[in-house]
Amino acid sequence: MQIIKNPVTNNWAGLCQRPGFEKAELTSIVENILNEVKENGDKALLEFTKKFDKASLQNLQVIESEIEEASQLVSSELKEAIVTAAANIKKFHESQKEPVTVIETTKGVQCWRKNVGIEKVGLYIPGGTAPLFSTILMLVIPAKIAGCKEIVLCTPPNEEGKIHPAILFTAQLVGTTKVFKVGGAQAIGAMTYGTETIPAVNKIFGPGNQFVTKAKELVQQDGVAIDMPAGPSEVLIIADRTGNPAFIAADLLSQAEHGADSQVILLSDDLEMIEQSTVEVEKQVELLPRKEIAKKALDSSRAILLEDLNACVDFSNLYAPEHLIIASENADALIEKIINAGSVFLGNYSCESAGDYASGTNHTLPTNGYARNYSGVSLDSFVKKITFQKLSKQGLKNIGPAIEIMAEAEELMAHKNAVSIRLR
């Protein structure tokens, strides 16, 4: 993990660069995968699953007996933990419900807005080296609260053609409609275009690697919506001398272990805190089962010494991290200065893992700087907001003259006549 001392402001943008593939090459690879799925459906999915996941499948859809078998393989302790997390996530997302409020803008003119669940949603759940069953909680629970009628889940199988038991248990627990054994960009293509087995959906959710993220970006051109660009995981930590180096190192590594293309950043106004934290990183990484992955992520990660905490916040807002941790006993003092972040963790005991699993907030968050203009997943992500208006005869009389004048000024006489014919 590179230590950089007091970089000039003009160099900050360069230090905010994320690791990644060459864009043209990535786009070409993903476009080819999407076209294959669009043209050949299930056949393409089965071939890609054999190629990328080394699994030879007969059927893509998970059947009931597989779910029952998986449930028996999940320990009672893990089941209890999942249920605990689900309760907190449900409580937080239910609080986001909005009552329908009718507003009378003018006498006789009523306007209101109603939330309607998106009918069909598709969820991508990373499997592979880290089966993210917690993401199922983060996506299915708000989808159910929103009233989505069909919730389709795609996740890659292992070489034996099986899905991790915790993924299947969690999917059933929270009410997923259908589960399919398909991962990568090909899963995004399947949920966009539909195949003989997998239905097309209206909106796709879920994090993934750069291939999945690029696929989500591309399929928007074919009429499907996505939650956000959610690629490789990242965390930025702002620490002062009241932080705890061991805690900081643990949080940095919790994101570095996600993947070799993940990135972690440490900012501090205290050089001793940086040095102690990086030493802790070197110690703790050796104890991790996924240490080789974490080390690769650390190769493109940085610890940066800046003048003061205000400069740290300014850098963070430029970077726009997926996760922002303020490792300080005085973290609350910086809240109002934060303008770009997916989710924020305040104080020395607010570890990022809490948000990943069980605090209640959603962990599906914008990465790669998209926190500048995207929010994390919430109940709003699963609904359409439809506006209504109802005018009485008197209401139209009250605002009709203004409509007529405006329509005529725009030379849209049919618009004017729609009012005038009623007023007459």
Residue pairs with C-beta under 8 A, 6 or more apart in sequence:
1 252
1 264
1 266
1 278
1 281
1 298
1 301
1 302
1 303
2 301
2 302
2 303
3 274
3 275
3 278
3 302
3 303
3 304
3 305
4 15
4 302
4 303
4 304
4 305
5 271
5 304
5 305
6 305
6 306
6 307
7 15
7 304
7 306
12 315
12 318
13 318
15 302
15 304
15 315
16 315
16 318
16 319
16 369
18 232
18 234
18 263
18 300
18 367
18 368
18 369
19 232
19 261
19 263
19 300
20 26
20 210
20 261
21 210
26 210
26 211
26 214
27 214
27 218
29 185
29 211
30 185
30 211
30 214
30 215
30 218
31 218
33 48
33 184
33 185
33 186
33 189
33 211
33 215
34 185
34 186
34 188
34 189
34 192
34 215
34 218
34 219
36 44
36 47
36 48
36 186
36 189
37 44
37 45
37 48
37 186
37 189
37 190
37 193
37 195
38 189
38 193
41 190
41 193
41 195
41 196
41 197
42 60
42 195
42 196
42 197
42 198
44 186
45 60
45 182
45 186
45 190
45 195
45 197
45 198
46 57
46 60
48 182
48 184
48 186
49 55
49 57
49 60
49 156
49 157
49 181
49 182
49 183
49 186
50 56
50 57
52 156
52 183
52 184
52 186
53 156
53 157
53 158
53 159
53 183
54 159
55 157
55 158
55 159
55 160
55 161
55 181
56 161
57 157
57 161
57 181
59 197
60 180
60 181
60 182
60 197
60 198
61 178
61 179
61 180
61 181
61 197
61 198
62 163
62 168
62 178
62 179
62 180
62 181
66 162
66 163
66 168
67 168
67 169
67 171
67 172
67 179
69 165
70 163
70 164
70 165
70 166
70 167
70 168
70 169
71 165
71 168
71 169
71 172
73 165
74 165
74 166
74 169
78 166
79 169
81 358
82 133
82 137
82 166
82 169
82 170
82 173
83 173
84 358
85 134
85 137
85 357
85 358
86 137
86 141
86 173
86 174
88 358
88 359
88 360
89 137
89 138
89 141
89 358
89 360
89 362
90 141
90 145
91 360
92 359
92 360
92 361
93 141
93 142
93 145
93 360
93 362
93 378
93 379
94 145
94 379
96 142
96 378
96 379
96 380
97 115
97 145
97 379
98 115
100 112
100 113
100 114
101 112
101 113
102 110
102 111
102 112
103 110
103 111
103 112
104 110
104 111
105 111
106 395
106 398
106 399
107 394
107 395
107 398
108 391
108 392
108 393
108 394
108 395
108 396
108 397
108 398
109 389
109 390
109 391
109 392
109 395
109 398
109 399
110 389
110 390
110 391
110 395
111 387
111 388
111 389
112 387
112 388
112 389
113 385
113 386
113 387
113 388
114 385
114 386
114 388
115 146
115 383
115 384
115 385
115 386
116 147
116 383
116 384
116 385
116 386
117 143
117 146
117 147
117 148
117 149
117 382
117 383
117 384
118 146
118 148
118 202
118 203
118 382
118 383
118 384
119 148
119 149
119 150
119 202
120 148
120 149
120 150
120 152
120 199
120 200
120 201
120 202
120 203
121 143
121 148
121 150
121 151
121 152
121 201
121 202
121 203
121 204
121 205
121 382
122 152
122 153
122 154
122 191
122 201
122 203
122 204
122 205
123 135
123 136
123 139
123 140
123 143
123 151
123 152
123 153
123 154
123 176
123 204
123 205
123 206
124 154
124 155
124 183
124 187
124 188
124 191
124 204
124 205
124 206
124 207
124 208
124 212
125 131
125 132
125 133
125 135
125 136
125 139
125 153
125 154
125 155
125 167
125 206
126 132
126 135
126 155
126 156
126 183
126 206
126 207
126 208
126 209
126 212
127 155
127 156
127 157
127 158
127 163
127 164
127 167
127 183
128 156
128 183
129 290
129 293
130 257
130 258
130 290
131 155
131 164
131 166
131 167
132 207
133 164
133 166
133 167
133 169
133 170
134 170
134 356
134 357
134 363
135 206
135 207
135 363
135 364
136 153
136 167
136 170
136 171
136 174
136 176
137 170
137 174
138 362
138 363
138 364
138 377
139 205
139 206
139 364
139 377
140 151
140 153
140 171
140 174
140 175
140 176
141 174
142 362
142 377
142 378
142 379
142 381
142 382
143 151
143 205
143 382
144 151
144 174
144 175
145 379
145 382
146 379
146 382
146 383
147 383
148 382
150 177
150 178
150 199
150 201
151 175
151 176
151 177
151 178
152 176
152 177
152 178
152 180
152 191
152 198
152 199
152 201
153 171
153 176
153 178
153 179
153 180
154 179
154 180
154 182
154 183
154 187
154 190
154 191
154 198
155 163
155 167
155 179
155 180
155 181
155 182
155 183
155 187
156 181
156 182
156 183
156 184
156 187
157 163
157 181
157 183
158 164
161 181
163 179
163 181
167 179
168 179
171 179
178 199
180 187
180 190
180 197
180 198
182 190
182 198
184 208
184 209
184 211
184 212
184 215
185 211
185 212
185 214
185 215
187 212
188 204
188 212
188 215
188 216
188 219
189 215
189 219
190 198
191 198
191 199
191 200
191 201
191 204
191 224
192 200
192 201
192 204
192 219
192 222
192 224
193 200
193 222
194 200
200 224
201 224
202 224
202 225
203 224
203 225
203 226
203 227
203 382
204 216
204 219
204 224
204 225
204 226
204 227
205 226
205 227
205 364
205 377
205 381
206 212
206 227
206 230
206 364
207 230
207 231
207 233
207 364
207 367
208 216
208 230
208 231
209 231
209 232
209 259
209 261
210 231
210 232
210 261
212 231
213 229
213 230
213 231
213 368
216 226
216 229
216 230
217 226
217 229
219 226
220 226
227 364
227 377
227 381
228 364
228 365
228 366
228 370
228 374
228 375
228 376
228 377
229 366
229 367
229 368
229 370
229 374
230 364
230 365
230 366
230 367
231 261
231 367
231 368
232 258
232 259
232 261
232 262
232 263
232 367
232 368
233 255
233 258
233 259
233 262
233 322
233 323
233 367
234 255
234 262
234 263
234 264
234 265
234 321
234 322
234 323
234 367
234 368
235 251
235 252
235 254
235 255
235 264
235 265
235 321
235 322
235 323
235 324
235 325
235 352
236 264
236 265
236 266
236 267
236 316
236 319
236 321
236 323
236 324
236 325
237 248
237 251
237 252
237 264
237 265
237 266
237 267
237 324
237 325
237 326
237 327
238 267
238 268
238 309
238 312
238 313
238 316
238 324
238 325
238 326
238 327
238 328
238 334
239 248
239 266
239 267
239 268
239 270
239 273
239 274
239 277
239 326
239 327
239 328
240 268
240 269
240 270
240 273
240 309
240 327
240 328
240 330
241 270
241 272
241 273
242 328
242 329
242 330
242 348
243 268
243 273
243 277
243 327
243 328
243 348
244 327
244 348
245 273
245 276
245 277
245 279
245 280
246 280
246 284
247 327
247 348
247 351
248 266
248 273
248 277
248 280
248 325
248 327
249 277
249 278
249 280
249 281
249 283
249 284
250 280
250 284
250 351
251 325
251 327
251 351
251 352
251 353
252 264
252 266
252 277
252 281
252 301
253 264
253 281
253 284
253 285
253 288
253 294
254 351
254 352
254 353
254 356
255 262
255 263
255 264
255 297
255 323
255 352
256 262
256 264
256 285
256 293
256 294
256 295
256 297
256 298
256 301
257 288
257 290
257 291
257 293
257 294
257 297
258 293
258 297
259 293
259 297
260 293
260 296
260 297
261 297
262 297
263 297
263 300
263 301
264 297
264 298
264 301
265 301
265 302
265 303
265 304
265 319
265 321
266 274
266 277
266 278
266 302
266 303
266 304
267 303
267 304
267 306
267 312
267 315
267 316
268 274
268 277
268 303
268 304
268 305
268 306
268 312
269 305
269 306
269 307
269 308
269 309
269 311
269 312
270 305
271 305
274 303
274 305
277 303
278 303
281 298
285 291
285 294
285 295
285 298
288 294
304 315
306 312
306 315
309 328
309 334
310 337
313 334
313 337
313 338
316 324
316 338
316 340
316 341
317 337
317 338
317 339
317 340
317 341
318 340
319 340
319 369
320 340
320 341
320 366
320 369
320 370
320 371
320 372
321 340
321 341
321 342
321 371
322 341
322 342
322 343
322 365
322 366
322 367
322 371
323 341
323 342
323 343
323 345
323 352
323 355
323 365
324 338
324 341
324 342
324 343
324 344
324 345
325 344
325 345
325 350
325 351
325 352
326 334
326 344
326 345
326 346
326 347
327 347
327 348
328 334
328 347
328 348
329 347
329 348
331 346
331 347
331 350
332 346
332 347
335 344
335 346
338 344
340 371
340 372
341 371
342 365
342 366
342 367
342 371
342 375
342 376
343 355
343 361
343 362
343 363
343 365
343 376
345 351
345 352
345 354
345 355
355 361
355 363
356 363
357 363
361 376
362 376
362 377
362 378
363 376
364 376
364 377
365 371
365 376
365 377
366 374
366 375
366 376
391 399
396 419
396 422
396 423
397 423
400 419
400 420
400 422
400 423
403 415
403 416
403 419
404 416
404 419
404 420
407 413
407 415
407 416
407 419
408 416
